Amino acid sequence: MAELSRGELTPGSGRWTAAQTREQFAAIAWLRWRILVNGFRRKGGAGELVGRILLIPVLAGMAIGPSILVGLFAGVFTHKQQLDHIVWLLWATFSYCQLLNIQLGQPGSTFDPTELIRFPLTVRNYVYIRLCFGLLSPANVIGTLMALSIAAGIIVTAPGLWLYALAAMAVFAATNVLFSRMVFAWVDRWLATRRAREVFTAMIFIVSLGFQWANLTFNPAYGRRGSHHVSPAHLRMVAEWSHRVAPFLTWLPPEITTNSLLAASHAASVQFVELTLACAGYAAVFLMVFALRMQTEFRGENLSDSANAVSRKTVKTAATKAPAPRELAPAMASGHERTFGLPPVVMAQLGKELLYVRRNTGILYGLIAPVFLVLIFASRFAGRGGSASWVFPAAVAYTLLAVGTYSYNSFGLEGTGVQFYYLAPVRMSEVLLGKNLLNFLLAGVEVVATFAIIVYSAGLPRMSYALSTVLWAGGTMLLTTLVGNRRSITAPKKIAFGKVGRNQVSQLSALIGMGILFGSALLAAVPVGLAVYLKVDWFLVPIFAVFAGLAVFFYARSLRSLDRFALEHREELFTELCKAG
């Protein structure tokens, strides 16, 4: 292995050649392509392909819109001889790229890349392979397109700077991509423990809510009855803070790239080369730090929770005396007793799911963030007569977006443990009922919290609208869960706690969930619109009561057939959740 790391290990008697390295890269690329294509041929693969195709316009909009915008601004700034303002566009590009990295995630590979270390690879080739694995993530592609768009805007208005603009923006784009790869490689290492994951998620939670509060508080578009007043003291504080921070930002890549373009506009070619090389130096440092992480991984480091548990020192515990058989009899007898009319398996599953929620800060963030935004938006409508009657339904529909999708990957946290459901003397319908009860409980808490916020901020909504909203939400949750139970079996997605920024839900399942919610909202808009037009709302409650009753009927009927369905589709479930990596 030492000889391989130095590039001295050869097949036969010669040295390792560049041609063999190219063959390795080609073989890995071909392997990834075949795994991707073959994945669409398995059961449910066509649906995943449809989901990806439907997401193309969304991703295209996220890429084309910002790229055109920064390109236009770059052209305007160049035309007005304000190249120093390009720094705003570069910081916006960098921030947008990192935001997309967090929201969209790094692309999950079709196989565990650490499996490659068992083959004759050098450390250098392994680093290059791992680097290439994430180059085509949506965030990196969009960030590169925005950088090239800025260069295009400069070239259109100042053709004499075409070479300088292309060189500077190419180096900046490479630096941006390498920074993202470096950060996510080390974040996976830092989040190898549950406590670190909780702290990291809490930090993201606080920062995200802080930005949302600032946007809704100081953005004039969300002001109450007009523009929100910002005092001169606040403006002076922000200006003073920006002046203090500015010197520290001067030596960062966006500032360096802007200064290099300014030097090029003044025909200072030597200074342009020096600044561009300085930005390239950042890229080299990011690559070195990334390579350091990959070198440790190449030596066999395992960041899984099971490996961390084994590596800890074993704590010896005193042996306890086994209870006598007669002492077990009452416990065994009580195990068949029902709680609230539900089987013990359902209650045990509900307890386990509650434990998952308590320990998963990501789920807690998904629950608190919608309520927090409802609180901010509801305060905007305080004092407006009659606003509560339509704000409450809109707020409930928004909160269901967060809760409704949980049922589409019910077994994602189970991993290989899902096999025990098929070995234990339990019914899969009871297991899923326990998981569904948690979703219903969370939805109920969200609706109650939303109602309390609306009452406090905007007043009490009309009872006919409030009851109709609750009935609609209950029926929609039942229909969503009905479909989600089957998608959880046929299209599960293994959730990796130690991997940040990975897609942890099936793309088609997410689209189906949103489609059901929006479809239900459109159907509900028909009787609501009729009630508003006729100025009569007494018939809304019976209509939505019938809707909720039909949802209960179809859900109960679907639950009875889940045992056979789970048995027939166990291969799809095991294939995804029991794979390595």
C-alpha positions in Angstrom: 0.0 0.0 0.0 2.9 2.4 0.7 4.3 1.8 -2.8 0.8 2.4 -4.2 0.5 5.7 -2.4 3.9 6.8 -3.9 2.8 5.6 -7.4 5.4 2.9 -7.5 3.2 -0.2 -7.5 2.9 -1.5 -11.1 1.1 -4.4 -12.7 3.8 -6.7 -13.9 7.2 -5.1 -13.8 6.8 -1.5 -15.0 5.7 1.7 -13.2 2.1 2.8 -12.9 1.3 4.7 -16.1 -0.9 7.6 -16.8 -2.9 5.4 -19.3 -3.8 3.1 -16.4 -5.0 6.1 -14.4 -7.2 7.2 -17.2 -8.6 3.7 -17.5 -9.4 3.8 -13.8 -11.3 7.1 -14.1 -13.1 5.8 -17.2 -14.1 2.6 -15.4 -15.5 4.5 -12.4 -17.4 6.9 -14.7 -18.8 4.0 -16.6 -19.8 2.3 -13.4 -21.7 5.3 -12.0 -23.5 5.7 -15.4 -24.5 2.1 -15.5 -25.7 2.1 -11.9 -27.8 5.3 -12.6 -29.3 3.8 -15.8 -30.0 0.4 -14.2 -31.6 2.1 -11.2 -34.4 3.4 -13.5 -35.1 -0.1 -14.7 -36.0 -1.5 -11.3 -39.4 -1.2 -9.7 -40.2 2.4 -9.1 -37.4 3.6 -11.3 -39.6 5.1 -13.9 -41.3 7.2 -11.2 -38.0 8.5 -10.0 -37.1 9.4 -13.6 -40.4 11.3 -13.9 -39.6 13.1 -10.7 -36.2 14.2 -11.9 -37.6 15.4 -15.2 -40.3 17.4 -13.4 -37.6 19.0 -11.2 -35.6 20.2 -14.3 -37.8 23.4 -14.8 -37.5 24.2 -11.1 -33.7 23.9 -11.1 -33.5 25.7 -14.5 -35.4 28.6 -13.0 -33.1 28.7 -9.9 -30.1 28.8 -12.3 -31.2 30.9 -15.2 -33.0 33.7 -13.3 -30.1 34.6 -10.9 -27.6 34.2 -13.7 -29.4 36.6 -16.0 -29.8 39.0 -13.1 -26.2 39.2 -12.1 -25.1 39.4 -15.7 -27.3 42.4 -16.3 -26.1 44.1 -13.2 -22.5 43.4 -14.1 -23.1 45.0 -17.5 -24.7 48.1 -15.9 -21.9 48.5 -13.4 -19.2 48.2 -16.1 -21.0 50.6 -18.4 -21.2 53.2 -15.5 -17.5 52.7 -14.7 -18.5 51.2 -11.3 -16.5 47.9 -11.4 -16.0 48.2 -7.6 -19.8 47.3 -7.3 -19.0 43.9 -8.9 -18.1 42.8 -5.4 -21.8 42.8 -4.4 -22.5 40.4 -7.2 -19.6 38.1 -6.2 -20.7 38.0 -2.6 -24.3 37.3 -3.7 -23.0 34.5 -5.9 -21.0 33.0 -3.1 -23.9 33.3 -0.6 -26.5 31.9 -3.0 -24.2 28.9 -3.8 -23.7 28.1 -0.1 -27.5 28.5 0.5 -28.2 26.0 -2.3 -25.6 23.6 -0.9 -27.5 23.5 2.4 -31.1 23.4 0.9 -30.5 21.1 -2.1 -27.6 19.2 -0.7 -24.6 17.5 -2.2 -25.4 14.8 -4.7 -25.6 11.4 -3.1 -23.5 8.9 -5.0 -25.0 5.7 -6.4 -22.5 3.7 -4.4 -20.3 4.3 -1.4 -17.1 5.8 -2.7 -15.1 4.6 0.2 -15.4 1.1 -1.3 -12.9 2.2 -3.9 -10.0 2.0 -1.4 -9.9 -1.8 -1.7 -8.8 -1.4 -5.3 -5.3 -0.3 -6.5 -5.7 3.4 -6.2 -3.1 6.1 -5.2 -4.1 8.7 -2.6 -3.8 11.4 -5.3 -6.2 9.5 -7.7 -8.6 8.9 -4.8 -8.7 12.6 -4.0 -9.4 13.5 -7.6 -12.1 10.9 -7.8 -13.8 12.2 -4.7 -13.5 15.7 -5.9 -15.2 14.9 -9.2 -18.0 13.2 -7.4 -19.4 16.5 -6.2 -18.5 18.9 -9.0 -21.8 18.6 -10.8 -24.0 19.3 -7.7 -26.8 21.8 -8.5 -25.3 24.5 -6.3 -21.8 24.2 -7.9 -23.3 24.3 -11.4 -25.5 27.3 -10.6 -22.6 29.2 -8.9 -20.4 28.6 -11.9 -23.1 29.8 -14.3 -23.5 33.0 -12.3 -19.8 33.6 -12.4 -19.6 33.1 -16.1 -22.7 35.4 -16.5 -20.9 38.1 -14.6 -18.0 37.7 -17.0 -20.3 37.9 -20.0 -21.9 41.1 -18.7 -18.4 42.7 -18.3 -17.4 41.5 -21.8 -20.5 42.9 -23.5 -20.0 46.4 -22.2 -16.2 46.3 -22.2 -14.9 44.0 -24.9 -11.3 44.9 -24.1 -11.5 43.2 -20.8 -12.7 39.8 -22.2 -9.5 37.9 -21.3 -9.2 39.4 -17.8 -12.9 38.9 -17.0 -12.8 35.2 -18.1 -9.6 34.5 -16.2 -10.7 36.2 -13.0 -14.2 34.7 -13.0 -13.0 31.2 -13.9 -10.6 31.3 -10.9 -13.3 32.7 -8.7 -15.7 29.9 -9.8 -13.1 27.2 -9.1 -12.4 28.7 -5.6 -16.1 28.8 -4.9 -16.5 25.1 -5.9 -13.5 23.9 -4.0 -14.6 25.8 -0.9 -18.0 24.0 -1.0 -16.3 20.6 -1.4 -13.9 21.3 1.4 -16.6 22.4 3.8 -18.9 19.5 3.2 -16.1 17.0 3.5 -15.1 18.3 6.9 -18.7 18.9 8.1 -19.3 15.2 7.6 -16.4 14.5 9.9 -17.5 17.1 12.5 -21.1 15.7 12.5 -19.9 12.1 13.3 -21.5 12.4 16.7 -25.2 13.0 17.6 -24.3 15.9 19.9 -22.4 17.7 17.2 -25.3 17.2 14.8 -27.7 18.7 17.3 -25.5 21.8 17.9 -25.0 22.3 14.1 -28.7 22.0 13.4 -29.5 24.4 16.2 -27.1 27.0 14.8 -28.7 26.7 11.3 -32.1 27.0 13.0 -31.2 30.2 14.8 -29.5 31.8 11.8 -32.3 30.9 9.4 -35.0 32.3 11.7 -32.9 35.4 12.3 -32.7 36.1 8.6 -36.4 35.5 8.2 -37.2 37.8 11.0 -35.0 40.5 9.7 -36.5 40.2 6.2 -40.0 40.5 7.4 -39.2 43.2 9.9 -37.1 45.6 7.8 -38.3 44.8 4.2 -40.8 47.5 3.2 -42.7 45.0 1.1 -43.9 43.3 4.4 -44.5 46.6 6.3 -47.7 47.2 8.1 -49.8 49.6 6.1 -46.8 50.7 4.1 -43.1 50.8 4.5 -41.7 49.7 7.8 -39.8 52.6 9.5 -36.2 52.1 10.1 -34.7 54.6 12.6 -31.6 56.6 11.7 -29.9 55.1 14.7 -30.4 51.6 13.2 -28.9 52.8 9.9 -25.9 54.4 11.7 -25.4 51.1 13.6 -25.4 49.1 10.4 -23.1 51.5 8.7 -20.6 51.5 11.6 -20.7 47.7 11.8 -20.0 47.4 8.0 -17.1 49.8 8.2 -15.5 47.7 11.0 -16.0 44.5 9.1 -14.9 45.8 5.7 -11.1 45.6 6.4 -11.4 41.9 7.2 -13.2 41.2 3.9 -10.5 42.8 1.8 -8.4 39.7 1.5 -11.2 37.3 0.7 -11.8 35.9 -2.8 -14.8 38.2 -3.8 -12.9 41.3 -2.8 -9.6 40.1 -4.5 -11.5 39.2 -7.7 -13.1 42.7 -7.8 -9.7 44.4 -7.2 -8.2 42.3 -10.0 -10.9 43.5 -12.4 -10.3 47.1 -11.3 -6.6 46.6 -11.9 -7.3 45.3 -15.4 -9.5 48.2 -16.2 -6.6 50.5 -15.4 -4.2 48.5 -17.6 -2.3 47.2 -14.5 -1.6 43.8 -15.9 1.0 42.8 -13.3 -1.3 43.7 -10.4 -4.1 41.7 -12.1 -1.9 38.6 -12.3 -0.8 39.0 -8.7 -4.4 39.3 -7.4 -5.6 36.5 -9.6 -2.8 34.3 -8.3 -3.8 35.2 -4.8 -7.4 34.1 -5.4 -6.0 30.9 -7.0 -3.9 30.5 -3.8 -7.2 30.3 -1.8 -8.4 27.5 -4.2 -5.1 25.6 -3.7 -5.5 25.9 0.1 -9.1 24.6 -0.1 -7.9 21.7 -2.3 -5.2 20.9 0.2 -7.6 20.8 3.2 -10.0 18.7 1.2 -7.2 16.3 0.3 -6.2 16.1 3.9 -9.7 14.9 4.8 -9.7 12.4 1.9 -6.3 11.1 2.9 -7.7 10.2 6.3 -10.7 8.6 4.7 -8.4 6.7 2.3 -6.7 5.1 5.4 -10.0 3.5 6.4 -11.7 6.0 8.7 -15.3 5.1 9.3 -17.7 7.8 10.4 -20.8 5.7 11.0 -22.6 5.8 14.3 -22.0 2.0 14.7 -18.3 2.5 14.3 -18.2 5.3 16.8 -20.1 3.2 19.3 -17.6 0.3 18.9 -14.6 2.7 19.3 -15.8 3.9 22.7 -14.4 2.3 25.8 -16.7 -0.5 26.9 -18.2 0.3 30.4 -18.5 -2.8 32.5 -21.8 -3.1 34.2 -22.7 -5.3 37.2 -24.6 -8.4 36.3 -28.2 -8.3 37.4 -30.1 -11.2 38.6 -32.6 -12.5 36.1 -36.2 -12.2 37.4 -38.0 -15.4 38.3 -40.5 -16.8 35.8 -43.3 -15.9 38.1 -42.2 -12.3 38.1 -42.4 -12.1 34.3 -46.0 -13.4 34.2 -47.7 -10.1 35.1 -45.6 -8.2 32.6 -46.4 -10.6 29.9 -50.0 -10.5 30.7 -50.1 -6.7 30.7 -48.4 -6.7 27.3 -51.7 -7.7 25.7 -53.7 -4.9 27.3 -54.8 -2.1 25.0 -54.2 1.6 25.7 -56.8 4.0 24.4 -58.2 1.1 22.5 -55.0 0.7 20.5 -52.8 -2.5 20.4 -49.6 -2.5 22.4 -47.5 -2.6 19.2 -49.0 0.7 18.0 -48.3 2.4 21.4 -44.7 1.0 21.4 -44.1 2.3 17.9 -45.6 5.7 18.8 -43.2 5.9 21.8 -40.2 5.0 19.7 -41.2 7.7 17.1 -41.6 10.3 19.8 -38.1 9.4 21.0 -36.8 9.9 17.4 -38.4 13.4 17.3 -36.9 14.4 20.6 -33.4 13.4 19.4 -33.7 14.7 15.8 -33.2 18.5 15.8 -33.9 18.5 12.0 -37.5 17.4 12.6 -37.9 19.9 15.4 -36.6 22.7 13.1 -39.2 21.6 10.5 -41.9 21.9 13.1 -40.9 25.2 14.7 -39.9 27.1 11.6 -43.5 27.2 10.0 -45.0 28.3 13.3 -42.4 31.0 13.7 -43.1 32.3 10.2 -46.9 32.2 10.9 -46.3 34.3 14.0 -44.4 36.9 12.0 -46.8 37.0 9.2 -49.8 37.1 11.5 -48.5 40.1 13.3 -48.5 42.0 9.9 -52.3 41.6 9.8 -53.0 42.6 13.3 -55.8 45.2 13.5 -57.2 44.4 10.0 -60.8 43.5 10.3 -61.8 40.1 9.0 -58.3 39.0 8.1 -58.2 36.1 10.6 -60.9 34.2 8.7 -58.6 33.8 5.6 -55.2 34.0 7.3 -55.9 30.9 9.4 -56.7 28.6 6.5 -53.6 29.8 4.6 -51.4 29.3 7.7 -52.7 25.8 8.2 -52.0 24.9 4.6 -48.5 26.2 5.0 -47.8 24.2 8.1 -49.0 21.0 6.5 -46.3 21.4 3.9 -43.8 20.6 6.7 -45.7 17.8 8.5 -47.3 16.1 5.5 -44.1 14.9 3.9 -42.9 12.9 6.9 -45.2 10.0 6.1 -43.5 9.5 2.7 -40.3 8.1 4.2 -41.5 6.4 7.4 -38.7 3.8 7.5 -35.8 6.2 6.5 -34.5 6.2 10.1 -34.7 2.5 10.5 -31.9 1.5 8.2 -31.1 -2.2 8.3 -33.3 -2.6 11.4 -36.4 -2.6 9.1 -35.8 -6.3 8.7 -36.9 -7.0 12.3 -40.4 -5.9 11.5 -40.6 -8.9 9.2 -39.1 -11.2 11.7 -41.0 -10.1 14.8 -44.6 -11.3 15.4 -46.1 -7.9 14.5 -48.3 -6.6 11.7 -46.9 -4.0 9.4 -50.3 -2.2 9.5 -49.9 -1.7 13.2 -46.3 -0.5 12.8 -47.3 2.1 10.2 -50.4 3.1 12.3 -48.0 4.0 15.2 -45.9 6.0 12.8 -49.0 7.7 11.4 -50.3 8.6 14.8 -47.1 10.6 15.4 -47.8 12.5 12.1 -51.4 13.2 13.1 -50.2 14.3 16.6 -47.6 16.7 15.1 -50.2 18.1 12.7 -52.6 18.6 15.5 -50.0 20.5 17.6 -49.2 22.6 14.5 -52.9 23.5 13.9 -53.5 24.3 17.6 -50.4 26.5 17.8 -51.4 28.2 14.5 -54.9 28.9 15.8 -53.6 30.4 19.0 -51.2 32.6 17.1 -53.9 33.8 14.8 -56.3 34.5 17.6 -53.7 36.5 19.5 -52.4 38.5 16.5 -55.3 39.0 14.2 -58.4 38.1 16.2 -60.8 35.1 16.3 -61.7 33.8 12.9 -65.3 32.9 12.0 -66.1 29.5 13.5 -67.5 28.2 10.2 -64.1 28.9 8.5 -62.2 27.6 11.5 -64.1 24.3 11.7 -64.0 23.9 8.0 -60.2 24.4 8.0 -59.7 21.8 10.7 -61.8 19.3 8.8 -60.0 20.0 5.6 -56.6 19.6 7.3 -57.6 16.3 8.8 -58.9 14.9 5.6 -55.8 16.1 3.7 -53.5 14.6 6.2 -55.3 11.2 6.0 -55.1 11.2 2.2 -51.4 12.2 2.3 -50.6 9.5 4.8 -52.6 6.9 2.8 -50.3 7.5 -0.2 -47.2 8.0 2.0 -47.5 4.6 3.6 -47.2 2.9 0.3 -44.4 5.2 -0.9 -42.5 4.5 2.3 -42.4 0.8 1.3 -41.9 1.1 -2.5 -39.6 4.2 -2.6 -37.8 4.6 0.8 -34.8 6.7 1.2 -32.1 5.8 3.7 -31.4 8.7 6.1 -27.7 9.1 7.0 -27.4 11.1 10.3 -23.7 11.7 9.8 -24.0 13.1 6.2 -25.1 16.7 5.8 -26.7 18.2 2.8 -27.9 14.9 1.2 -31.2 14.4 -0.4 -33.0 12.3 2.2 -36.4 11.8 0.6 -37.5 10.5 -2.8 -37.9 13.2 -5.3 -41.1 11.8 -6.7 -42.5 11.3 -3.3 -41.9 14.9 -2.5 -43.6 16.0 -5.7 -46.6 13.6 -4.9 -46.9 15.0 -1.4 -47.0 18.6 -2.7 -49.3 17.6 -5.5 -51.9 16.1 -3.1 -51.7 19.2 -0.8 -52.1 21.7 -3.7 -54.8 19.5 -5.3 -56.8 19.4 -2.0 -56.4 23.1 -1.6 -57.7 23.8 -5.1 -60.7 21.5 -4.5 -61.4 23.3 -1.2 -61.2 26.7 -2.9 -64.3 25.9 -4.9 -66.8 25.8 -2.0 -65.0 28.5 -0.2 -65.2 30.8 -3.3 -68.9 30.0 -3.6 -69.5 30.8 0.0 -67.7 34.2 -0.4 -69.7 34.9 -3.6 -73.0 34.0 -2.0 -72.0 35.5 1.4 -73.3 32.3 3.0 -70.8 30.1 4.8 -73.0 27.7 6.8 -72.7 24.9 4.3 -68.9 24.7 4.4 -68.8 22.6 7.6 -71.0 19.8 6.3 -69.1 19.7 3.0 -65.7 19.4 4.7 -67.1 17.0 7.2 -68.1 14.7 4.3 -64.6 15.1 2.9 -63.0 14.2 6.2 -65.3 11.2 6.5 -64.4 9.9 3.1 -60.8 10.3 3.9 -61.2 8.3 7.1 -63.0 5.5 5.1 -60.3 5.3 2.5 -57.5 5.4 5.1 -59.0 2.6 7.1 -59.5 0.5 4.0 -55.9 1.1 2.9 -54.6 0.2 6.3 -56.2 -3.2 6.2 -54.3 -4.1 3.0 -50.9 -2.8 4.1 -49.8 -6.2 5.5 -50.0 -7.9 2.1 -48.6 -4.9 0.3 -45.6 -4.7 2.6 -44.9 -8.4 2.1 -45.1 -8.2 -1.7 -42.8 -5.2 -1.9 -40.3 -6.1 0.8 -37.5 -6.3 -1.8 -37.8 -2.7 -2.7 -37.7 -1.8 1.0 -34.6 -3.9 1.8 -32.7 -2.9 -1.4 -32.6 0.8 -0.4 -32.4 0.6 3.4 -30.0 -2.3 3.8 -27.4 -1.1 1.3 -24.0 0.0 2.6 -23.0 3.6 2.7 
